[in-house]
Amino acid sequence: MKKNIVFPGDRLASAEELLPGEGTYANGEHICAAIFGEFETDQKKRCASIKPFTVLPTKIKEGDEVIVKAREVSPERAFLKIICKVEEPERSIPHETDAVLRISQISNQYTTDVTKEYHPNDIIRAKVISDPPSLHLSTKGKEFGVIKAYCTRCRRPLKKRNNTLYCDECKRPEMRKMASDYGEGRLTSK
């Protein structure tokens, strides 16, 4: 494996020799560097890639677990803003930060109304079920659902009591589709 330092725009190889990989792009007849880093070639895959020297924003893809905040909730779906990937909470997410959670993806149980399961500002752990540009999420499974929620009246954090959430200030329960570890302050389900 051959390695050397490259800068954005540097020509790395002929497009006939190698395929573009992470951190590279095809520019007509050449493979060029898209980022600053260490150039690597994989002769088995015939691929050029760059190992970055700086932390790059993370990319969201199908199968990723993410932490999201509910923005809008209607009876059929919830519109969510992705906060971070569970595996890489310190890395920023460029562009593709909005996602949709449809009623059919809320739970393994029959769900009649998304507004009975989630509310605006809820913090939710979900799984990505479609690649960008149209991100769709699922909260099916005990490890997915609300990990932090707020009272719909006074906006104070809700505490878990048995299988419901309770507001100590308003003295009333609220229902949500909770992750099994609600309130433990963990991003990961493991």
C-alpha positions as protocol buffer text, in pm:
chain_id: "A"
residue {
  index: 1
  type: MET
  ca { x: 0 y: 0 z: 0 }
}
residue {
  index: 2
  type: LYS
  ca { x: 149 y: 335 z: -110 }
}
residue {
  index: 3
  type: LYS
  ca { x: 98 y: 644 z: 114 }
}
residue {
  index: 4
  type: ASN
  ca { x: 176 y: 1016 z: 84 }
}
residue {
  index: 5
  type: ILE
  ca { x: 34 y: 1353 z: 192 }
}
residue {
  index: 6
  type: VAL
  ca { x: -207 y: 1521 z: -52 }
}
residue {
  index: 7
  type: PHE
  ca { x: -403 y: 1846 z: -69 }
}
residue {
  index: 8
  type: PRO
  ca { x: -753 y: 1913 z: -213 }
}
residue {
  index: 9
  type: GLY
  ca { x: -734 y: 1924 z: -592 }
}
residue {
  index: 10
  type: ASP
  ca { x: -415 y: 1717 z: -622 }
}
residue {
  index: 11
  type: ARG
  ca { x: -420 y: 1462 z: -905 }
}
residue {
  index: 12
  type: LEU
  ca { x: -379 y: 1118 z: -755 }
}
residue {
  index: 13
  type: ALA
  ca { x: -411 y: 871 z: -1040 }
}
residue {
  index: 14
  type: SER
  ca { x: -557 y: 809 z: -1380 }
}
residue {
  index: 15
  type: ALA
  ca { x: -927 y: 719 z: -1385 }
}
residue {
  index: 16
  type: GLU
  ca { x: -822 y: 415 z: -1589 }
}
residue {
  index: 17
  type: GLU
  ca { x: -594 y: 292 z: -1307 }
}
residue {
  index: 18
  type: LEU
  ca { x: -810 y: 339 z: -998 }
}
residue {
  index: 19
  type: LEU
  ca { x: -1167 y: 404 z: -885 }
}
residue {
  index: 20
  type: PRO
  ca { x: -1250 y: 701 z: -658 }
}
residue {
  index: 21
  type: GLY
  ca { x: -1296 y: 612 z: -290 }
}
residue {
  index: 22
  type: GLU
  ca { x: -1341 y: 803 z: 37 }
}
residue {
  index: 23
  type: GLY
  ca { x: -1205 y: 1158 z: 14 }
}
residue {
  index: 24
  type: THR
  ca { x: -1154 y: 1149 z: -363 }
}
residue {
  index: 25
  type: TYR
  ca { x: -1351 y: 1226 z: -678 }
}
residue {
  index: 26
  type: ALA
  ca { x: -1329 y: 1160 z: -1050 }
}
residue {
  index: 27
  type: ASN
  ca { x: -1245 y: 1465 z: -1262 }
}
residue {
  index: 28
  type: GLY
  ca { x: -1255 y: 1353 z: -1622 }
}
residue {
  index: 29
  type: GLU
  ca { x: -943 y: 1144 z: -1682 }
}
residue {
  index: 30
  type: HIS
  ca { x: -808 y: 1176 z: -1326 }
}
residue {
  index: 31
  type: ILE
  ca { x: -887 y: 1084 z: -967 }
}
residue {
  index: 32
  type: CYS
  ca { x: -833 y: 1393 z: -748 }
}
residue {
  index: 33
  type: ALA
  ca { x: -810 y: 1461 z: -375 }
}
residue {
  index: 34
  type: ALA
  ca { x: -1120 y: 1617 z: -219 }
}
residue {
  index: 35
  type: ILE
  ca { x: -963 y: 1660 z: 126 }
}
residue {
  index: 36
  type: PHE
  ca { x: -625 y: 1709 z: 299 }
}
residue {
  index: 37
  type: GLY
  ca { x: -479 y: 1384 z: 423 }
}
residue {
  index: 38
  type: GLU
  ca { x: -280 y: 1072 z: 353 }
}
residue {
  index: 39
  type: PHE
  ca { x: -328 y: 915 z: 9 }
}
residue {
  index: 40
  type: GLU
  ca { x: -378 y: 538 z: 7 }
}
residue {
  index: 41
  type: THR
  ca { x: -436 y: 287 z: -270 }
}
residue {
  index: 42
  type: ASP
  ca { x: -596 y: -51 z: -235 }
}
residue {
  index: 43
  type: GLN
  ca { x: -468 y: -259 z: -526 }
}
residue {
  index: 44
  type: LYS
  ca { x: -710 y: -545 z: -455 }
}
residue {
  index: 45
  type: LYS
  ca { x: -1014 y: -316 z: -489 }
}
residue {
  index: 46
  type: ARG
  ca { x: -830 y: -90 z: -735 }
}
residue {
  index: 47
  type: CYS
  ca { x: -945 y: 211 z: -532 }
}
residue {
  index: 48
  type: ALA
  ca { x: -790 y: 545 z: -428 }
}
residue {
  index: 49
  type: SER
  ca { x: -880 y: 692 z: -89 }
}
residue {
  index: 50
  type: ILE
  ca { x: -762 y: 955 z: 155 }
}
residue {
  index: 51
  type: LYS
  ca { x: -728 y: 911 z: 529 }
}
residue {
  index: 52
  type: PRO
  ca { x: -811 y: 1260 z: 663 }
}
residue {
  index: 53
  type: PHE
  ca { x: -585 y: 1445 z: 906 }
}
residue {
  index: 54
  type: THR
  ca { x: -880 y: 1634 z: 1051 }
}
residue {
  index: 55
  type: VAL
  ca { x: -1217 y: 1522 z: 1186 }
}
residue {
  index: 56
  type: LEU
  ca { x: -1468 y: 1534 z: 905 }
}
residue {
  index: 57
  type: PRO
  ca { x: -1843 y: 1570 z: 944 }
}
residue {
  index: 58
  type: THR
  ca { x: -2008 y: 1230 z: 960 }
}
residue {
  index: 59
  type: LYS
  ca { x: -2239 y: 1089 z: 696 }
}
residue {
  index: 60
  type: ILE
  ca { x: -2575 y: 932 z: 774 }
}
residue {
  index: 61
  type: LYS
  ca { x: -2657 y: 601 z: 606 }
}
residue {
  index: 62
  type: GLU
  ca { x: -2911 y: 321 z: 632 }
}
residue {
  index: 63
  type: GLY
  ca { x: -2863 y: 116 z: 949 }
}
residue {
  index: 64
  type: ASP
  ca { x: -2716 y: 398 z: 1160 }
}
residue {
  index: 65
  type: GLU
  ca { x: -2859 y: 467 z: 1504 }
}
residue {
  index: 66
  type: VAL
  ca { x: -2922 y: 838 z: 1560 }
}
residue {
  index: 67
  type: ILE
  ca { x: -3037 y: 1076 z: 1830 }
}
residue {
  index: 68
  type: VAL
  ca { x: -3310 y: 1312 z: 1707 }
}
residue {
  index: 69
  type: LYS
  ca { x: -3530 y: 1592 z: 1837 }
}
residue {
  index: 70
  type: ALA
  ca { x: -3897 y: 1600 z: 1740 }
}
residue {
  index: 71
  type: ARG
  ca { x: -3978 y: 1927 z: 1559 }
}
residue {
  index: 72
  type: GLU
  ca { x: -4336 y: 1871 z: 1439 }
}
residue {
  index: 73
  type: VAL
  ca { x: -4572 y: 1586 z: 1516 }
}
residue {
  index: 74
  type: SER
  ca { x: -4893 y: 1508 z: 1328 }
}
residue {
  index: 75
  type: PRO
  ca { x: -5125 y: 1206 z: 1357 }
}
residue {
  index: 76
  type: GLU
  ca { x: -4952 y: 1035 z: 1059 }
}
residue {
  index: 77
  type: ARG
  ca { x: -4584 y: 1127 z: 1102 }
}
residue {
  index: 78
  type: ALA
  ca { x: -4320 y: 1314 z: 1298 }
}
residue {
  index: 79
  type: PHE
  ca { x: -4064 y: 1551 z: 1149 }
}
residue {
  index: 80
  type: LEU
  ca { x: -3731 y: 1521 z: 1329 }
}
residue {
  index: 81
  type: LYS
  ca { x: -3396 y: 1697 z: 1339 }
}
residue {
  index: 82
  type: ILE
  ca { x: -3094 y: 1467 z: 1364 }
}
residue {
  index: 83
  type: ILE
  ca { x: -2865 y: 1572 z: 1649 }
}
residue {
  index: 84
  type: CYS
  ca { x: -2592 y: 1308 z: 1613 }
}
residue {
  index: 85
  type: LYS
  ca { x: -2506 y: 951 z: 1527 }
}
residue {
  index: 86
  type: VAL
  ca { x: -2500 y: 728 z: 1834 }
}
residue {
  index: 87
  type: GLU
  ca { x: -2154 y: 590 z: 1742 }
}
residue {
  index: 88
  type: GLU
  ca { x: -2002 y: 934 z: 1676 }
}
residue {
  index: 89
  type: PRO
  ca { x: -2173 y: 1190 z: 1903 }
}
residue {
  index: 90
  type: GLU
  ca { x: -1881 y: 1438 z: 1881 }
}
residue {
  index: 91
  type: ARG
  ca { x: -1890 y: 1468 z: 1500 }
}
residue {
  index: 92
  type: SER
  ca { x: -2115 y: 1720 z: 1327 }
}
residue {
  index: 93
  type: ILE
  ca { x: -2366 y: 1619 z: 1061 }
}
residue {
  index: 94
  type: PRO
  ca { x: -2371 y: 1832 z: 746 }
}
residue {
  index: 95
  type: HIS
  ca { x: -2685 y: 1907 z: 547 }
}
residue {
  index: 96
  type: GLU
  ca { x: -2895 y: 1592 z: 586 }
}
residue {
  index: 97
  type: THR
  ca { x: -3029 y: 1679 z: 930 }
}
residue {
  index: 98
  type: ASP
  ca { x: -3404 y: 1644 z: 875 }
}
residue {
  index: 99
  type: ALA
  ca { x: -3582 y: 1309 z: 886 }
}
residue {
  index: 100
  type: VAL
  ca { x: -3931 y: 1163 z: 885 }
}
residue {
  index: 101
  type: LEU
  ca { x: -4080 y: 900 z: 1115 }
}
residue {
  index: 102
  type: ARG
  ca { x: -4400 y: 752 z: 970 }
}
residue {
  index: 103
  type: ILE
  ca { x: -4675 y: 599 z: 1181 }
}
residue {
  index: 104
  type: SER
  ca { x: -4597 y: 249 z: 1049 }
}
residue {
  index: 105
  type: GLN
  ca { x: -4240 y: 276 z: 1187 }
}
residue {
  index: 106
  type: ILE
  ca { x: -4325 y: 386 z: 1544 }
}
residue {
  index: 107
  type: SER
  ca { x: -4358 y: 48 z: 1709 }
}
residue {
  index: 108
  type: ASN
  ca { x: -4406 y: -323 z: 1653 }
}
residue {
  index: 109
  type: GLN
  ca { x: -4749 y: -269 z: 1812 }
}
residue {
  index: 110
  type: TYR
  ca { x: -5040 y: -117 z: 1618 }
}
residue {
  index: 111
  type: THR
  ca { x: -5023 y: 263 z: 1645 }
}
residue {
  index: 112
  type: THR
  ca { x: -5325 y: 483 z: 1569 }
}
residue {
  index: 113
  type: ASP
  ca { x: -5179 y: 831 z: 1618 }
}
residue {
  index: 114
  type: VAL
  ca { x: -4818 y: 956 z: 1629 }
}
residue {
  index: 115
  type: THR
  ca { x: -4920 y: 1241 z: 1865 }
}
residue {
  index: 116
  type: LYS
  ca { x: -4997 y: 979 z: 2132 }
}
residue {
  index: 117
  type: GLU
  ca { x: -4639 y: 846 z: 2109 }
}
residue {
  index: 118
  type: TYR
  ca { x: -4421 y: 1155 z: 2056 }
}
residue {
  index: 119
  type: HIS
  ca { x: -4441 y: 1530 z: 2117 }
}
residue {
  index: 120
  type: PRO
  ca { x: -4234 y: 1828 z: 1993 }
}
residue {
  index: 121
  type: ASN
  ca { x: -3896 y: 1860 z: 2169 }
}
residue {
  index: 122
  type: ASP
  ca { x: -3881 y: 1492 z: 2269 }
}
residue {
  index: 123
  type: ILE
  ca { x: -3529 y: 1347 z: 2237 }
}
residue {
  index: 124
  type: ILE
  ca { x: -3551 y: 1012 z: 2060 }
}
residue {
  index: 125
  type: ARG
  ca { x: -3313 y: 728 z: 1969 }
}
residue {
  index: 126
  type: ALA
  ca { x: -3403 y: 591 z: 1624 }
}
residue {
  index: 127
  type: LYS
  ca { x: -3265 y: 380 z: 1342 }
}
residue {
  index: 128
  type: VAL
  ca { x: -3212 y: 509 z: 986 }
}
residue {
  index: 129
  type: ILE
  ca { x: -3408 y: 292 z: 739 }
}
residue {
  index: 130
  type: SER
  ca { x: -3336 y: 483 z: 416 }
}
residue {
  index: 131
  type: ASP
  ca { x: -3030 y: 657 z: 277 }
}
residue {
  index: 132
  type: PRO
  ca { x: -3019 y: 1033 z: 203 }
}
residue {
  index: 133
  type: PRO
  ca { x: -3147 y: 1251 z: 50 }
}
residue {
  index: 134
  type: SER
  ca { x: -3481 y: 1138 z: 198 }
}
residue {
  index: 135
  type: LEU
  ca { x: -3405 y: 1014 z: 549 }
}
residue {
  index: 136
  type: HIS
  ca { x: -3668 y: 791 z: 707 }
}
residue {
  index: 137
  type: LEU
  ca { x: -3640 y: 655 z: 1059 }
}
residue {
  index: 138
  type: SER
  ca { x: -3784 y: 374 z: 1269 }
}
residue {
  index: 139
  type: THR
  ca { x: -3833 y: 339 z: 1644 }
}
residue {
  index: 140
  type: LYS
  ca { x: -3942 y: -25 z: 1632 }
}
residue {
  index: 141
  type: GLY
  ca { x: -3772 y: -222 z: 1907 }
}
residue {
  index: 142
  type: LYS
  ca { x: -3736 y: -179 z: 2282 }
}
residue {
  index: 143
  type: GLU
  ca { x: -3402 y: 5 z: 2252 }
}
residue {
  index: 144
  type: PHE
  ca { x: -3560 y: 280 z: 2038 }
}
residue {
  index: 145
  type: GLY
  ca { x: -3795 y: 561 z: 2140 }
}
residue {
  index: 146
  type: VAL
  ca { x: -3791 y: 860 z: 2372 }
}
residue {
  index: 147
  type: ILE
  ca { x: -3479 y: 886 z: 2589 }
}
residue {
  index: 148
  type: LYS
  ca { x: -3576 y: 1227 z: 2731 }
}
residue {
  index: 149
  type: ALA
  ca { x: -3916 y: 1400 z: 2728 }
}
residue {
  index: 150
  type: TYR
  ca { x: -4070 y: 1715 z: 2869 }
}
residue {
  index: 151
  type: CYS
  ca { x: -4411 y: 1787 z: 3020 }
}
residue {
  index: 152
  type: THR
  ca { x: -4648 y: 1927 z: 2759 }
}
residue {
  index: 153
  type: ARG
  ca { x: -4778 y: 2181 z: 3015 }
}
residue {
  index: 154
  type: CYS
  ca { x: -4482 y: 2310 z: 3219 }
}
residue {
  index: 155
  type: ARG
  ca { x: -4190 y: 2187 z: 2999 }
}
residue {
  index: 156
  type: ARG
  ca { x: -4006 y: 2022 z: 3291 }
}
residue {
  index: 157
  type: PRO
  ca { x: -3833 y: 1688 z: 3232 }
}
residue {
  index: 158
  type: LEU
  ca { x: -4058 y: 1385 z: 3281 }
}
residue {
  index: 159
  type: LYS
  ca { x: -3952 y: 1101 z: 3511 }
}
residue {
  index: 160
  type: LYS
  ca { x: -4015 y: 734 z: 3445 }
}
residue {
  index: 161
  type: ARG
  ca { x: -4264 y: 564 z: 3679 }
}
residue {
  index: 162
  type: ASN
  ca { x: -4336 y: 204 z: 3587 }
}
residue {
  index: 163
  type: ASN
  ca { x: -4442 y: 216 z: 3219 }
}
residue {
  index: 164
  type: THR
  ca { x: -4542 y: 583 z: 3206 }
}
residue {
  index: 165
  type: LEU
  ca { x: -4377 y: 921 z: 3237 }
}
residue {
  index: 166
  type: TYR
  ca { x: -4472 y: 1153 z: 3520 }
}
residue {
  index: 167
  type: CYS
  ca { x: -4441 y: 1528 z: 3582 }
}
residue {
  index: 168
  type: ASP
  ca { x: -4365 y: 1601 z: 3948 }
}
residue {
  index: 169
  type: GLU
  ca { x: -4465 y: 1967 z: 3902 }
}
residue {
  index: 170
  type: CYS
  ca { x: -4805 y: 1913 z: 3735 }
}
residue {
  index: 171
  type: LYS
  ca { x: -4870 y: 1585 z: 3920 }
}
residue {
  index: 172
  type: ARG
  ca { x: -4985 y: 1404 z: 3608 }
}
residue {
  index: 173
  type: PRO
  ca { x: -4873 y: 1118 z: 3383 }
}
residue {
  index: 174
  type: GLU
  ca { x: -4796 y: 1134 z: 3012 }
}
residue {
  index: 175
  type: MET
  ca { x: -4760 y: 851 z: 2763 }
}
residue {
  index: 176
  type: ARG
  ca { x: -4472 y: 808 z: 2517 }
}
residue {
  index: 177
  type: LYS
  ca { x: -4310 y: 528 z: 2319 }
}
residue {
  index: 178
  type: MET
  ca { x: -4008 y: 502 z: 2550 }
}
residue {
  index: 179
  type: ALA
  ca { x: -3671 y: 341 z: 2494 }
}
residue {
  index: 180
  type: SER
  ca { x: -3605 y: 69 z: 2753 }
}
residue {
  index: 181
  type: ASP
  ca { x: -3332 y: 285 z: 2910 }
}
residue {
  index: 182
  type: TYR
  ca { x: -3535 y: 611 z: 2933 }
}
residue {
  index: 183
  type: GLY
  ca { x: -3382 y: 865 z: 3169 }
}
residue {
  index: 184
  type: GLU
  ca { x: -3047 y: 692 z: 3212 }
}
residue {
  index: 185
  type: GLY
  ca { x: -2863 y: 962 z: 3014 }
}
residue {
  index: 186
  type: ARG
  ca { x: -2706 y: 723 z: 2765 }
}
residue {
  index: 187
  type: LEU
  ca { x: -2695 y: 772 z: 2389 }
}
residue {
  index: 188
  type: THR
  ca { x: -2628 y: 407 z: 2310 }
}
residue {
  index: 189
  type: SER
  ca { x: -2878 y: 131 z: 2371 }
}
residue {
  index: 190
  type: LYS
  ca { x: -2604 y: -111 z: 2481 }
}
